Amino acid sequence: MSTATGSVRPRAQVHRGTVVAAAWWFHPGLLGEAEARRRVLAAWRPGATVWALAGGHLLKLAASCKSAVEAAPGLPLVLESGVLTSAPLSPKERERLAPPPGAVVLVHEGIARMYGPGALRQVDPGTWLDVSAWRRVRVKGLGAPPPPMKSALEPLPAPTRATFGPKVPALAPEAERMLARMAGREVPVMREGFFERVRRVFSRKPGEAVLTVRREGFFSRLRQAFRTETQGTPGTGARAGWLARLLAGMRGRNGATASQGSLPAPGARPAEPEGPGALEQLKEWMLRNTLLGQLVGRRKGDYLRHLFELFEQGNLDEALRHAIPLGKDMDARAKLALGVPGPRETLRIQPQGRSGAAQSFGGGPAVFEALRERYRETFRRLEREGRIDEAAFVLAELLEATEEAVSFLERHGRFQLAAELAEGRDLPPGLVVRQWFLAKDVERAVAIARRSGVFADAVLRLEKTHPAEAQALRLLWAESLAEAGDWSRAVDVVWPVSSARHLARAWVARGIQAGGTGSAKLLARLALAFPDGFGAAREDIQTLLSDDTSTRAPERLAFATELLRADASDARSALLVPTVRSLMRDEVMEELPSNARLLQQLHALKDPALAALRTDLPTPRASQRSPWSETHDLPHVRVWMDRSHAGAHAVHDAVVLPGRRVLLALGESGARLVGPDGRTLAGFDVPAFSLVLSAQGDRALALARRGDLWRVSRLDLVERRATRWCDLELDAWAPTYDGERWFTATRDVVSMVDTLAAEPRSLWRVPEVGGTVLEMAVDAKHLSFLVLHLTPGQDFERLERWVYALESGPVLRGRADMKDLRETLDALALTPDGEAMGVLIAPTEDEEPGPWPYYVAPIVARRFHRPARPDGERMGVVLTPSWSVTRFQKRELHTAVLRTVADHPRATVEFSGTPPQVVRLTEDWCVVHDLHGRVVWLDLHSGEVHRVPVV
């Protein structure tokens, strides 16, 4: 037993009221040894320690917590000036005991005894657990980690020389040098002796052009000298060289002002040039005013003359090898080539297009048009001769008429080459999908369509010329939507295919079970479009239209809108009267927007069944209630959740589904679907710590960490079925997905994951973003993510924001450094359109509380609010385009403040206790929950508050 080193009889024997307890003391003499140990283990938390003290057990907590003395599991001890005391001591009592830091003052049997730090003996509570009845189980390893995610769309190899047949001649050595010059690459100077030149001349083929390989000439040396003068050399500073002064003089002769030739200040952004650059002006002046210009012009003329002769002689192979590529339109500021272009490396189409600083001749529009006409004649001749690939080569490479080349190849049945050319040259995704579908590569066509969302465009392109293929692609499109849970769109897509009405019937039934406004639309279609549909839908329609609450008013509005679009029939006439009555009942509810215009449109149908209701048609209300986010004079909603509201399970994540249902992630206990009344509708036996909800709200992904990997399971909330999918290495992920495409980040790779595939595969990826992805956000139109760049060996951090547009496939719209958010990496928020925000966490006492750092993306026109800074420790922020939630903690009080984009507070949710709050925020709802099982969510359209019991 530990020994006290001092004692005194205090006036107060115990603490009273509510205290901030730092430790508990459990006395076996009062509780019994078994009960005392049970209470210690029940109150133990990670980080706590147990000590033997005065014949009892002292439990030191990892973090102090508020506790009512009457309800405490043991005798509470408060930390005062580094000393644990079980009762409040007066200054004189404390002076008599003189406890050193780390000591414990325990009042027992009316006497306060002081125990020094050395009097405490640490106890391992693990020895209290009897594991003798446990049975050892042999385990085995899980095996190797899963392989890296495969890509569904590997890059295509460029067509080779063999693609165009064996008649393509070999590339001449001098052509390689000229091609490198046209591409802007540095070429080593080649020296060629007399015998080499003789051998080359006699070994050339008939009609082949003779091009002499020369040493680096005056123009090459002049070009290098100009680069040296304009770029500067070490030690020259900002002094302009002789060539710059010469250029300024030539500009003066041409009427330019001398002041425009001044060099810009260091770091300044140069203005966009209004005409040819300095080098082009110099070349043009020298070619017009010197003998060397005449020599170059003579060489160009000889080359062009020989090229035209090759075309006229019908030597098409050599002509095409030396042909000059032309654009669709002649650029008036085209660069003048310093040398004669060499022959083409190979007679092939390059799907990726030409790269480098390719140069064109200076010869005016006449030469340009003459060459264009020669190429057109060559194309027609090659087509007549059946040389389809060479003819397409002329269109794609020499005339740069890529779409015409693709159409030409398709017309002649060369679908594979047409698809490769369309994809390689970045033609519209709908055209690319069409070409791959015609090439019978259905898997690639569907993958590109899903990646870019261009099924509709591709189907329209096919319907014009290939109706059977268009119908097949339409069915694949509808099946993809159905697998993603978008039942309403799937039915709309498959409806034109009359032979697939049985699929539409099954999808309508599945969509009705999903709930929401889409379910109401499908309910109307079931009653009107299928022979047995009216009887099957009668009960559900009656339930919907007889409901007199505002909760299902949006569903009734969607049902009525679908009736308005339907063709006249007996079934529609039978449904119009009860539908109009329900809309008239909703019209008198002040909390709902007016639907009088829809009522007038329904009465305009002139259906005889509506004649009796025509006089009762209400007039539109003069004033309608504004949405909750736009109304400024609404009362502030406050929600308080204490320990009495705790649930039976820890809630790790929660999302709101259509029909006011809630999906809860309960960790290793699985996931649970809860109805509006708190009743459990379904349980999913898969581990769930994070949820990724689909846009339709009828399926979700459940994530659970397994070491360095994440176990991903798929939840079907309509069939109420859960299946394990895969193990993935994840660093960040988007909190929502569209049912089939999910954006994730692993290391420095951002991927679009196909969640419908049997094994994970990527439809699209950014292979290297240069850092660690911290946050991701996505919606139907945008993807944005934040990348943290760290410089090895230096204390430097750079935060970068990437924004992509998703409407026609991921297209990068912007990248920007976010210097204002460098110090707020622990609390960042991001919207799909690229707006970011950060807050400082836990400022020290001597730190001046300045304004919050924040950043507004350039593509967003408005400025987001700068929230007020209340006292307390900062925890974080959650952001959407219209809302923000600020979370902060002050001791044991956790607070979440919901604000509109105009900085108007709408709600405050407060939790008492140690677990921090977790917030999920969308444009429609906000959920706040914690590990004590307390869940509350707010409807951001009506402002209603819903508490979810977790039992």
LINBELKA-V29892 format. One record per residue. N is the residue number from 1. PHI is phi in whole degrees, -180 to 180 (NA if undefined). OMEGA is omega in whole degrees, 0 to 359 (999 if undefined). D_CENTER is the distance of its C-alpha to the mean C-alpha in Angstrom with 2 decimals. Layout:
[[N	PHI	OMEGA	D_CENTER] [N	PHI	OMEGA	D_CENTER]]
This chain:
[[1	NA	179	62.12] [2	-71	185	60.85] [3	-109	177	63.50] [4	-81	181	63.31] [5	-105	179	64.63] [6	-169	181	65.41] [7	-150	179	65.92] [8	-161	176	66.64] [9	-95	183	67.09] [10	-80	178	64.35] [11	-74	179	64.75] [12	-101	184	61.36] [13	-91	182	60.78] [14	-145	171	57.06] [15	-74	179	54.11] [16	-129	177	53.81] [17	77	181	51.10] [18	-111	182	47.48] [19	-127	173	46.85] [20	-98	186	44.03] [21	-81	175	44.94] [22	-107	180	44.34] [23	-160	175	46.35] [24	-127	175	48.30] [25	-119	183	51.80] [26	-116	186	52.94] [27	-104	180	56.71] [28	-64	180	57.85] [29	-65	179	61.29] [30	-94	187	60.00] [31	-99	191	57.14] [32	90	185	58.37] [33	-63	182	56.78] [34	-65	180	54.61] [35	-67	179	53.25] [36	-62	179	52.69] [37	-65	179	50.67] [38	-61	180	48.68] [39	-68	177	47.77] [40	-61	181	46.81] [41	-66	180	44.43] [42	-68	182	43.00] [43	-89	182	42.35] [44	-69	175	41.07] [45	-132	178	37.47] [46	-53	181	35.82] [47	100	180	37.46] [48	-79	178	40.67] [49	-132	183	44.10] [50	-119	182	47.41] [51	-132	174	50.83] [52	-85	184	54.41] [53	-149	173	56.23] [54	53	179	59.63] [55	77	179	59.76] [56	-126	183	56.30] [57	-121	178	52.63] [58	-105	179	50.56] [59	-104	176	46.80] [60	-87	183	44.99] [61	-78	177	41.52] [62	-70	178	38.47] [63	-144	180	37.67] [64	-64	181	40.09] [65	-144	177	39.65] [66	-73	181	41.48] [67	-154	171	44.10] [68	-79	185	47.03] [69	-60	183	50.16] [70	-65	184	51.60] [71	-102	183	48.57] [72	-72	179	47.96] [73	-71	180	48.11] [74	-149	179	50.49] [75	-77	183	52.26] [76	-78	175	49.63] [77	-119	183	50.00] [78	-109	179	48.66] [79	-89	179	47.91] [80	-128	180	50.15] [81	54	178	50.54] [82	81	182	49.45] [83	-123	176	51.84] [84	-86	181	51.12] [85	-129	179	53.60] [86	-93	178	54.26] [87	-153	178	56.15] [88	-71	181	56.23] [89	-104	174	58.84] [90	-76	179	60.97] [91	-57	181	61.34] [92	-69	178	64.80] [93	-64	179	63.71] [94	-68	180	60.88] [95	-67	180	63.36] [96	-68	179	65.80] [97	-76	180	63.21] [98	50	182	61.65] [99	-74	175	58.54] [100	-78	176	56.72] [101	-59	182	52.90] [102	92	180	51.47] [103	-82	179	54.46] [104	-127	175	54.55] [105	-109	184	57.02] [106	-117	177	57.67] [107	-94	182	60.06] [108	-141	182	61.81] [109	58	175	65.15] [110	81	182	65.55] [111	-123	176	65.32] [112	-92	180	62.47] [113	-114	180	62.30] [114	-102	178	60.35] [115	-116	179	58.79] [116	-72	180	57.77] [117	-58	181	54.69] [118	-76	181	56.96] [119	-85	182	58.23] [120	-96	178	54.92] [121	-120	183	54.26] [122	-73	183	50.75] [123	-119	176	50.46] [124	-93	182	48.02] [125	-69	178	47.19] [126	-65	178	46.05] [127	-73	179	49.74] [128	-78	185	50.25] [129	-88	180	48.26] [130	-89	181	50.45] [131	-113	183	48.73] [132	-65	181	51.96] [133	-86	181	51.18] [134	-73	180	47.84] [135	-112	180	47.78] [136	-75	182	46.21] [137	-115	177	43.79] [138	-76	182	43.16] [139	-116	176	39.52] [140	-134	183	37.87] [141	-68	179	34.77] [142	-79	181	31.51] [143	92	182	31.77] [144	-68	177	29.60] [145	-64	181	25.86] [146	-63	180	23.75] [147	-67	177	23.34] [148	-59	182	20.19] [149	-62	179	17.74] [150	-81	177	19.17] [151	-99	179	17.70] [152	-77	183	18.64] [153	-131	176	19.04] [154	-73	178	21.11] [155	-61	181	22.17] [156	-84	174	25.44] [157	-72	179	28.59] [158	-69	176	30.39] [159	-57	181	33.62] [160	-94	178	36.60] [161	-60	182	40.17] [162	-66	179	41.25] [163	-60	186	39.07] [164	-106	173	41.65] [165	94	183	44.76] [166	-78	183	47.36] [167	-81	180	48.98] [168	-68	183	46.49] [169	-70	178	48.67] [170	-69	182	47.89] [171	-79	179	46.40] [172	-73	181	49.15] [173	-59	181	48.93] [174	-68	178	49.35] [175	-68	178	46.44] [176	-60	179	44.09] [177	-66	182	45.16] [178	-70	177	44.79] [179	-65	177	41.35] [180	-63	179	40.23] [181	-66	179	41.78] [182	-65	179	39.99] [183	-83	178	36.65] [184	81	180	37.41] [185	-92	176	37.88] [186	-74	183	40.73] [187	-120	178	43.56] [188	-63	181	46.40] [189	-68	181	49.78] [190	-104	176	51.70] [191	-102	183	55.50] [192	-127	181	57.42] [193	-80	184	61.12] [194	-66	183	63.85] [195	-67	178	63.99] [196	-65	179	60.27] [197	-65	179	60.38] [198	-64	180	63.43] [199	-62	181	61.82] [200	-67	180	58.65] [201	-65	183	60.72] [202	-78	180	62.86] [203	-94	182	60.01] [204	-74	180	57.91] [205	-79	178	57.60] [206	-61	179	59.49] [207	84	182	57.77] [208	-76	181	55.31] [209	-71	177	54.76] [210	-102	180	56.31] [211	-121	183	54.11] [212	-80	176	55.66] [213	-83	186	53.52] [214	-110	172	54.47] [215	-70	180	54.20] [216	-63	186	51.91] [217	-91	184	53.57] [218	-64	182	54.09] [219	-65	178	50.97] [220	-65	179	48.79] [221	-66	180	50.56] [222	-67	178	50.30] [223	-64	178	46.55] [224	-65	179	46.14] [225	-64	179	48.43] [226	-65	177	46.46] [227	-62	180	43.22] [228	-64	182	45.09] [229	-69	184	46.57] [230	-78	180	43.43] [231	-85	179	41.14] [232	86	176	43.87] [233	-123	181	45.32] [234	-58	177	45.57] [235	93	182	48.14] [236	-87	180	48.41] [237	67	183	46.24] [238	-98	184	45.61] [239	-74	177	48.91] [240	-79	182	48.74] [241	-84	183	50.59] [242	-66	182	53.32] [243	-71	177	51.03] [244	-66	178	49.01] [245	-68	177	52.33] [246	-64	179	53.51] [247	-64	178	50.40] [248	-62	178	50.95] [249	-65	178	54.50] [250	-65	177	53.48] [251	-66	178	51.10] [252	-62	178	53.99] [253	-64	181	56.13] [254	-87	176	53.50] [255	98	179	53.45] [256	-78	179	50.35] [257	-81	182	50.73] [258	-69	182	51.13] [259	-66	181	48.94] [260	-74	180	45.84] [261	-88	181	46.31] [262	-70	181	45.57] [263	-78	178	42.84] [264	-73	179	39.74] [265	-69	179	39.35] [266	-59	179	37.39] [267	85	181	33.71] [268	-77	178	34.05] [269	-81	182	31.79] [270	-68	179	34.12] [271	-72	178	34.57] [272	-66	181	33.72] [273	-67	179	36.94] [274	-92	180	38.76] [275	-149	179	40.68] [276	-60	179	41.19] [277	-72	184	40.52] [278	-64	181	43.34] [279	-65	179	43.66] [280	-67	177	43.80] [281	-63	180	46.47] [282	-64	180	48.51] [283	-61	181	48.36] [284	-63	180	49.32] [285	-64	182	52.21] [286	-71	179	53.56] [287	-69	180	53.32] [288	-94	192	55.30] [289	-123	180	57.85] [290	-130	176	58.74] [291	-66	178	60.55] [292	-62	177	57.58] [293	-63	177	55.65] [294	-64	179	58.36] [295	-64	178	58.12] [296	-64	179	54.38] [297	-62	178	54.87] [298	-66	178	57.59] [299	-65	177	55.33] [300	-64	180	52.60] [301	-62	177	55.23] [302	-62	181	56.58] [303	-65	180	53.16] [304	-65	180	52.41] [305	-62	179	55.95] [306	-66	179	55.61] [307	-64	178	52.25] [308	-65	178	53.79] [309	-64	178	56.78] [310	-62	178	54.59] [311	-67	183	53.14] [312	-69	179	56.64] [313	-78	180	58.11] [314	83	177	55.51] [315	-84	189	54.27] [316	-69	181	50.69] [317	-61	180	49.43] [318	-69	180	50.59] [319	-63	181	49.61] [320	-73	177	46.01] [321	-67	182	45.91] [322	-105	186	46.93] [323	-69	181	45.17] [324	-96	178	43.26] [325	-67	179	39.72] [326	-120	173	39.46] [327	-89	178	36.65] [328	-69	180	36.61] [329	-130	180	38.03] [330	-79	178	40.19] [331	-85	181	38.86] [332	-65	181	41.72] [333	-105	182	40.50] [334	-60	181	40.14] [335	-71	177	41.07] [336	-87	180	44.57] [337	-72	178	44.75] [338	-74	181	47.14] [339	-130	180	48.13] [340	-83	180	48.61] [341	-67	180	45.59] [342	-89	179	46.19] [343	-68	181	45.94] [344	-69	183	42.68] [345	-62	181	41.67] [346	-153	181	41.26] [347	-88	182	41.45] [348	-149	175	38.00] [349	-86	176	34.86] [350	-100	183	32.01] [351	-59	183	28.75] [352	-85	181	26.77] [353	83	180	29.22] [354	-82	179	31.49] [355	-127	179	30.43] [356	95	183	32.38] [357	-90	178	34.74] [358	-64	184	36.69] [359	-115	180	39.74] [360	-125	179	41.89] [361	-74	167	45.56] [362	-97	181	47.16] [363	-161	177	49.55] [364	86	182	48.66] [365	-63	183	47.51] [366	-64	179	50.59] [367	-64	180	49.67] [368	-58	181	46.06] [369	-68	178	47.18] [370	-64	177	49.86] [371	-64	179	47.41] [372	-61	180	45.07] [373	-67	177	48.06] [374	-63	180	49.08] [375	-66	179	45.64] [376	-64	178	45.75] [377	-64	179	49.24] [378	-63	178	48.16] [379	-60	181	45.28] [380	-64	180	47.72] [381	-68	179	50.23] [382	-63	178	47.80] [383	-67	179	46.75] [384	-63	181	50.45] [385	-82	179	51.07] [386	79	179	48.25] [387	-91	191	46.31] [388	-68	183	42.96] [389	-64	179	40.73] [390	-66	179	42.66] [391	-64	177	42.53] [392	-65	176	38.74] [393	-61	179	38.71] [394	-63	180	40.66] [395	-66	188	38.24] [396	-78	187	35.02] [397	-94	186	36.28] [398	-86	181	39.26] [399	-100	181	38.45] [400	54	175	34.63] [401	-99	189	34.70] [402	-68	181	31.84] [403	-62	177	31.33] [404	-65	178	35.12] [405	-65	178	35.25] [406	-63	178	32.73] [407	-64	179	34.79] [408	-65	179	37.97] [409	-64	178	36.85] [410	-64	181	35.81] [411	-62	181	39.19] [412	-102	173	40.96] [413	79	179	39.04] [414	-93	187	37.13] [415	-69	182	33.84] [416	-63	180	32.41] [417	-66	178	33.01] [418	-64	179	31.76] [419	-67	179	28.41] [420	-62	180	28.10] [421	-67	181	29.06] [422	-64	180	26.68] [423	-72	182	23.61] [424	-67	180	24.86] [425	-95	174	25.56] [426	57	173	22.18] [427	-73	182	23.90] [428	-51	184	22.13] [429	-57	178	20.04] [430	-62	177	22.36] [431	-69	179	25.32] [432	-63	179	23.91] [433	-62	179	23.43] [434	-59	183	26.96] [435	-68	180	28.47] [436	-69	178	27.07] [437	-68	176	28.22] [438	-68	178	31.62] [439	-80	177	31.71] [440	70	174	31.51] [441	-96	187	28.33] [442	-67	182	26.77] [443	-61	180	24.23] [444	-69	179	22.72] [445	-61	181	22.96] [446	-68	180	21.14] [447	-63	178	18.36] [448	-68	179	17.86] [449	-64	179	18.18] [450	-71	179	15.55] [451	-65	186	13.07] [452	-100	181	13.96] [453	67	186	15.07] [454	-119	177	18.55] [455	-57	184	20.89] [456	-61	180	22.82] [457	-63	181	23.48] [458	-65	179	24.59] [459	-64	178	26.87] [460	-63	179	28.48] [461	-67	180	29.16] [462	-78	183	30.81] [463	-62	182	32.82] [464	-70	186	34.81] [465	-126	185	36.31] [466	-133	185	35.46] [467	-63	180	35.52] [468	-66	178	35.81] [469	-66	178	32.72] [470	-63	179	30.86] [471	-66	178	31.91] [472	-64	178	30.77] [473	-68	177	27.29] [474	-63	178	27.23] [475	-64	177	28.09] [476	-64	177	25.31] [477	-62	181	22.86] [478	-64	179	24.39] [479	-65	177	24.34] [480	-64	177	20.63] [481	-65	180	20.08] [482	-66	178	22.64] [483	-65	178	21.13] [484	-82	178	17.80] [485	88	178	20.03] [486	-93	189	20.00] [487	-66	183	23.79] [488	-62	179	24.72] [489	-67	179	22.97] [490	-61	179	24.26] [491	-67	179	27.76] [492	-61	183	27.50] [493	-71	185	26.49] [494	-82	187	29.20] [495	-60	179	31.89] [496	-63	179	33.37] [497	-90	186	34.20] [498	-64	181	37.36] [499	-74	182	37.84] [500	-111	181	34.62] [501	-65	178	35.56] [502	-66	175	35.99] [503	-67	179	32.29] [504	-61	180	31.59] [505	-63	179	34.08] [506	-68	181	32.42] [507	-70	176	28.93] [508	-62	179	30.49] [509	-63	179	31.97] [510	-67	181	28.72] [511	-67	178	26.92] [512	-65	179	29.79] [513	-67	184	29.43] [514	-70	180	25.76] [515	83	179	26.94] [516	89	182	25.60] [517	-66	176	26.22] [518	-62	177	25.20] [519	-64	179	27.93] [520	-65	177	30.43] [521	-63	180	29.81] [522	-69	177	30.37] [523	-64	177	33.44] [524	-66	179	34.96] [525	-65	178	34.29] [526	-61	183	35.91] [527	-72	188	38.98] [528	-103	192	39.40] [529	-106	183	38.35] [530	-121	183	39.89] [531	-58	181	43.62] [532	-99	188	43.30] [533	-74	184	40.34] [534	-63	179	42.36] [535	-68	181	44.12] [536	-70	184	41.04] [537	-97	187	39.12] [538	-56	186	42.12] [539	-66	180	41.69] [540	-66	179	37.98] [541	-66	180	38.65] [542	-63	178	41.58] [543	-64	181	39.60] [544	-67	185	36.88] [545	-76	179	39.38] [546	-87	178	41.78] [547	-67	184	39.25] [548	-107	178	40.30] [549	-98	180	37.44] [550	-81	184	34.62] [551	-63	184	32.00] [552	-100	178	32.06] [553	-60	177	32.82] [554	-59	178	29.44] [555	-69	178	30.24] [556	-64	178	33.72] [557	-65	178	32.42] [558	-65	178	30.16] [559	-62	180	33.18] [560	-66	179	35.45] [561	-63	178	33.14] [562	-68	175	33.15] [563	-63	181	36.95] [564	-64	181	37.22] [565	-81	187	35.46] [566	-75	176	37.63] [567	-75	181	40.89] [568	-65	179	44.17] [569	-163	178	45.51] [570	-65	180	47.61] [571	-65	179	44.62] [572	-67	179	42.93] [573	-61	180	46.22] [574	-70	183	46.54] [575	-94	185	43.12] [576	-65	185	43.41] [577	-64	179	45.91] [578	-63	179	44.19] [579	-69	179	40.85] [580	-64	178	42.44] [581	-62	180	44.21] [582	-67	178	41.03] [583	-69	177	39.39] [584	-66	176	42.57] [585	-69	178	42.39] [586	-69	184	38.80] [587	-66	182	39.89] [588	-85	178	42.19] [589	-82	184	39.53] [590	-66	184	38.79] [591	-78	181	35.43] [592	-106	174	34.11] [593	-67	183	33.44] [594	-70	175	36.27] [595	-119	183	36.25] [596	-63	180	39.64] [597	-65	177	38.35] [598	-66	177	37.19] [599	-62	178	40.59] [600	-65	178	42.36] [601	-66	177	40.48] [602	-66	178	41.50] [603	-68	179	45.10] [604	-70	177	45.05] [605	-68	178	44.89] [606	57	176	48.64] [607	-78	181	48.65] [608	-58	182	52.08] [609	-67	183	50.59] [610	-95	185	49.19] [611	-62	183	52.49] [612	-70	182	53.53] [613	-95	187	50.36] [614	-65	182	50.43] [615	-73	181	52.58] [616	-92	183	50.30] [617	-65	182	47.20] [618	-75	175	45.82] [619	-87	180	45.19] [620	-60	178	41.77] [621	-68	181	41.52] [622	-66	181	41.98] [623	-125	179	39.39] [624	-117	180	36.29] [625	-71	178	34.40] [626	-76	175	31.31] [627	-58	184	28.04] [628	-59	182	27.93] [629	-74	184	25.35] [630	-108	181	27.75] [631	-89	187	31.10] [632	-94	187	32.43] [633	-102	179	35.62] [634	-81	177	34.38] [635	-68	180	35.57] [636	-76	181	33.34] [637	-86	178	32.32] [638	-125	181	33.12] [639	-126	180	32.49] [640	-118	179	34.36] [641	-128	178	33.82] [642	-108	184	36.37] [643	-65	180	37.36] [644	-68	180	39.14] [645	-91	183	35.86] [646	-64	180	34.64] [647	-99	183	33.76] [648	-84	182	34.89] [649	-132	172	31.61] [650	-73	180	28.97] [651	-103	182	25.71] [652	-93	178	22.62] [653	-160	180	20.05] [654	-154	177	20.57] [655	-137	181	18.92] [656	-101	182	20.83] [657	-110	174	21.38] [658	-58	182	23.28] [659	79	178	26.96] [660	61	172	26.45] [661	-85	182	26.03] [662	-130	176	24.25] [663	-105	184	22.72] [664	-111	172	23.61] [665	-99	186	22.63] [666	-108	177	25.98] [667	72	180	25.30] [668	-69	177	27.81] [669	-77	177	29.47] [670	99	178	26.70] [671	-119	184	24.96] [672	-138	176	26.94] [673	-99	185	26.68] [674	-116	179	28.75] [675	-81	180	30.27] [676	-60	181	30.87] [677	-91	180	34.25] [678	87	181	32.98] [679	-77	179	34.35] [680	-74	180	32.55] [681	-94	181	31.60] [682	-162	174	30.25] [683	-122	183	29.56] [684	-122	187	27.28] [685	-88	173	28.78] [686	-137	180	25.76] [687	-64	185	24.65] [688	-144	174	21.89] [689	-113	176	20.70] [690	-137	182	17.08] [691	-121	173	15.90] [692	-117	188	12.77] [693	-92	176	14.00] [694	-77	182	13.73] [695	-64	180	13.70] [696	-83	179	17.42] [697	77	181	18.27] [698	-111	174	20.48] [699	-155	184	18.78] [700	-154	172	16.78] [701	-110	178	16.03] [702	-109	184	18.24] [703	-116	177	17.67] [704	-145	182	20.64] [705	-73	175	21.18] [706	-132	184	23.87] [707	70	179	24.75] [708	-85	183	22.25] [709	-113	175	20.47] [710	-123	174	18.80] [711	-80	183	20.56] [712	-113	177	18.33] [713	-121	180	20.26] [714	-104	180	19.74] [715	-112	172	21.28] [716	-98	186	22.80] [717	-81	175	23.70] [718	-88	177	26.01] [719	-78	180	28.05] [720	56	182	27.52] [721	-132	179	27.07] [722	-124	178	25.14] [723	-136	174	24.85] [724	-71	182	23.79] [725	-107	187	21.26] [726	-164	170	20.69] [727	-113	184	20.43] [728	-127	170	17.40] [729	-89	186	17.06] [730	-131	171	13.97] [731	-109	179	13.35] [732	-155	179	10.08] [733	-156	175	7.81] [734	-74	183	5.79] [735	-75	178	9.10] [736	-136	174	9.14] [737	-150	186	9.11] [738	-92	181	11.34] [739	100	179	14.08] [740	-138	183	13.60] [741	-112	182	10.11] [742	-127	182	8.11] [743	-96	181	5.40] [744	-133	178	7.59] [745	-137	175	9.31] [746	-132	187	13.10] [747	56	181	15.22] [748	-111	180	14.03] [749	-117	175	12.29] [750	-105	186	8.63] [751	-130	167	9.04] [752	-98	187	8.48] [753	-91	175	11.10] [754	-85	183	13.82] [755	-81	178	14.86] [756	-93	181	18.00] [757	-74	179	19.52] [758	-66	176	22.37] [759	-123	183	20.92] [760	-62	176	17.36] [761	-147	182	16.49] [762	-102	174	13.68] [763	-87	183	13.54] [764	-163	180	11.82] [765	-154	168	11.20] [766	-105	191	11.48] [767	-67	182	14.66] [768	-144	175	15.30] [769	-98	173	13.38] [770	86	181	16.63] [771	-172	181	15.94] [772	-98	178	14.38] [773	-81	182	10.80] [774	-96	185	11.64] [775	-136	175	8.91] [776	-136	176	5.21] [777	-146	184	4.72] [778	-150	168	4.16] [779	-142	185	7.57] [780	-68	186	9.85] [781	-115	189	9.79] [782	-135	168	6.92] [783	-133	176	3.50] [784	-140	176	4.85] [785	-153	180	6.16] [786	-108	183	9.90] [787	-117	177	12.19] [788	-99	178	15.72] [789	-103	178	18.44] [790	-117	177	21.79] [791	-90	182	24.98] [792	-60	176	27.24] [793	79	180	30.56] [794	-131	178	29.73] [795	-85	184	28.71] [796	-140	179	25.94] [797	-129	177	22.31] [798	-132	181	19.90] [799	-108	184	16.54] [800	-128	179	14.28] [801	-110	177	11.37] [802	-112	178	9.28] [803	-132	178	8.22] [804	-119	170	7.79] [805	-96	187	9.63] [806	-113	189	9.26] [807	-66	179	12.76] [808	-126	185	14.65] [809	94	181	12.37] [810	-61	178	9.69] [811	-129	182	11.80] [812	-67	180	11.52] [813	-107	180	12.80] [814	-180	171	13.43] [815	-134	183	13.80] [816	-153	172	15.94] [817	-75	183	17.72] [818	-117	185	17.78] [819	-66	183	21.37] [820	-70	184	21.96] [821	-106	185	19.58] [822	-64	184	21.09] [823	-93	186	23.29] [824	-122	187	20.89] [825	-69	181	18.70] [826	-80	182	19.85] [827	-146	181	18.48] [828	-122	175	15.26] [829	-136	187	13.18] [830	-147	174	10.22] [831	-104	181	9.53] [832	-60	181	6.86] [833	-86	170	9.51] [834	101	178	9.82] [835	-84	185	12.74] [836	-125	181	13.46] [837	-152	178	16.48] [838	-144	179	18.52] [839	-132	175	21.88] [840	-82	184	24.76] [841	-113	170	25.88] [842	49	176	29.55] [843	-66	179	31.54] [844	-75	184	34.97] [845	-66	182	38.17] [846	-88	180	39.12] [847	-86	179	35.74] [848	-77	182	35.83] [849	-73	180	33.11] [850	-86	179	31.58] [851	-69	180	28.84] [852	-69	170	25.29] [853	-68	178	23.22] [854	-154	182	20.42] [855	-144	179	18.45] [856	-120	182	17.62] [857	-65	181	15.42] [858	-63	183	17.81] [859	-78	179	16.10] [860	-95	186	16.77] [861	-73	185	20.46] [862	-89	173	21.35] [863	-103	178	21.76] [864	-81	185	20.53] [865	-66	172	23.42] [866	-105	187	24.81] [867	-65	174	25.74] [868	-68	183	29.19] [869	-113	176	29.73] [870	-74	179	31.92] [871	-70	178	33.87] [872	127	182	32.54] [873	-87	181	30.10] [874	-72	179	26.49] [875	-117	182	23.96] [876	165	182	20.59] [877	-148	175	18.62] [878	-124	193	15.97] [879	-137	166	14.63] [880	-133	179	13.73] [881	-58	184	14.83] [882	-116	187	18.25] [883	-138	169	18.88] [884	-146	175	18.98] [885	-126	178	20.55] [886	-103	179	22.46] [887	-110	175	23.72] [888	-150	184	26.82] [889	-129	172	29.75] [890	-132	187	33.45] [891	59	182	35.41] [892	-97	181	34.89] [893	-102	179	33.47] [894	-105	186	29.70] [895	-127	173	28.62] [896	-123	182	25.51] [897	-113	178	25.88] [898	-93	180	23.97] [899	-130	176	24.09] [900	-85	179	23.37] [901	-65	178	21.91] [902	-89	176	25.59] [903	70	176	26.14] [904	-96	178	28.29] [905	-68	180	28.38] [906	-112	184	28.19] [907	-156	174	28.49] [908	-130	180	29.28] [909	-116	184	28.90] [910	-119	176	31.08] [911	-119	173	31.49] [912	-105	181	34.43] [913	129	185	34.39] [914	-85	183	32.83] [915	-68	179	29.44] [916	-74	178	26.67] [917	-77	171	24.71] [918	-121	186	21.23] [919	-121	168	19.31] [920	-117	187	16.70] [921	-132	171	16.11] [922	-130	176	15.00] [923	-75	184	16.72] [924	-109	184	19.35] [925	-152	177	20.25] [926	-135	180	20.37] [927	-113	174	21.46] [928	-125	181	23.35] [929	-151	178	24.85] [930	-150	183	26.32] [931	-76	173	27.93] [932	-84	179	31.21] [933	80	177	29.93] [934	-93	184	29.90] [935	-130	175	27.36] [936	-139	177	27.30] [937	-135	184	24.98] [938	-118	173	25.33] [939	-81	185	25.02] [940	-80	174	23.50] [941	-96	183	25.38] [942	-108	183	28.80] [943	83	181	28.69] [944	-73	180	30.13] [945	-109	181	29.92] [946	-128	174	29.83] [947	-99	183	30.87] [948	-109	177	30.05] [949	-75	179	32.83] [950	-112	185	31.95] [951	-112	999	35.15]]
